[in-house]
Amino acid sequence: MTDRPTPSKARRALLVSSISLAVMVLGSELLLRVVGFSNEEPDPVYAVWGNELDAQMKSGRGLHQITIGTLWEPRPGAEIPMAPGEFVNSAGFRGPEREVAKPDGVVRVLTLGDSSSFGMKVAYDECYTAQLEQNLRGAGLDAETIAGGVIGYTIAQGLERFRKLSVYSPDVVVLAFGAVNELYPAQGLPDRPKIAHQKGVGFSKTDVLRANSKLVQLAHYVRDDLLGGREADRIAKYEAWVKAEQHVGGQGALDWPGTRRVAPEDFGAYLDEFVGEIRAAGAIPVLLSMPRQRVYEVESPFCLKYTKQLEAAAERLDVPLVDGRDLFKWDEVERPDPDQLFLDHFHPSAEGHQILAGGLAPVVLEALAGTRD
């Protein structure tokens, strides 16, 4: 009769086997890391901003850096190419440094938007954010402005940036989105899912394991590359990438077939969310409909869908709207050609920024006065 192992011996044998297996797994994982093996899942976000810009940001040079949640932001200390001698401040925005704790009696205005709000191609003192501060001070208000605009930004990124800059306790937040970036082609995913993907939201356990375990990557390599187990998926991803690349250009047309960074209906939903968060933070939202050259609006009529979303949101949410397009209107005496207020299709000249600041100042003052009545 064969002796059966006692329970204690069986437990010891199981423990030894488990330890041996763990040592083997850890040893194999370490070996794969030492030799530099990698087979991560191809990223559906094949470009954060664009291939050339992504490479520049990853190099640690240039004006911007890749950041979690906002995709990219100005790099602290970076020289601003279009304004020689100016640098991004240590907090990652243009203009003077601001204390996080707002001084007593100071009214802060945070401006958020794209390259026009950043002040593309003009000096900081010429951009509408700086000019707005001067206008408010001229009206007797102890005001500080923070230039939170970022080149290339959509409203999706702007909302994430507000969540970071809200620590400065702004009293008024100016939203200047919808001019052009939202209608640009999505390189991979549209902005909302791209941001969620970057933040790790919605990852499955398999995704997490594949991203962090070299052994799991090795198993996928054997299945996918050696045995051809996922070839159909790889082909589908490649074809989707080719299709997206083919649709780059012509995105301003009403019948463009590609996927945009932020669709107009999503833009409207973002405005609802954005205004709600601004009010929840105790600040006053103000919308700014940024102007464009007339020729661009004729050639790219889809951009006007975003303008209409701004107008509808202002009425729906009872938010002040400064119509920058109307501020740049034709004036037979002062301005026979309003296109002279632009440096290109979108970016205002120094005079254009001055006009925008002049239109914003009375609206901001009226909004603040309403809170004090």
WOBELCOR-V426798 format. One line per field, one symbol per residue. ss: DSSP state (a for helix, b for strand, c for the rest). psi: psi as a letter, one per 20 degrees, with the letter a starting at -180 (. if undefined). Layout:
ss = ???
psi = ???
//
This chain:
ss = ccccccaaaaaaaaaaaaaaaaaaaaaaaaaaaaccccccccccccccccaaaaaaaacccccbbbbcccbbbbccccbcccccccbccccccbccccccccccccbbbbbbbcaaaacccccaaacaaaaaaaaaaaccccbbbbbcccccccaaaaaaaaaaaaaacccbbbbbccccaaacbcccccaaaaaaaaccccccaaaaaaaacaaaaaaaaaaaaaccccaaaaaaaaaaaaaaaacccccccccccccbcccaaaaaaaaaaaaaaaaacccbbbbbbccccaaaaaacaaaaaaaaaaaaaaaaaccbbbbaaaacccbcccbccaaaabcccccbcaaaaaaaaaaaaaaaaaaaaaaac
psi = pppqqqhhhghghhggggggggggghggggghhgikppmqpppinipggqgghggghhijrahrqpqpgigqrpppiqqohjmpiqqpriikrqaqqppgopqpipppppppbbhhhhlpjqqgiiqhgghgghghhhjjpnqpqpnjqppjqrhghhghhghgiiijlqhpopomrjghhhiqppndqrgghgggghijpjprhgggghhiphghhgghggggghikhkhggggggghhgggghhjpqjiiqhkpiaprgoqghhgghhgggggghghhjjrpqppooqrqqhhghghmihhihhghhgghhgghilppponhhhhjrpohghmhoiiijqibhhpqrhhghhgghhhhghggggghhhii.
//
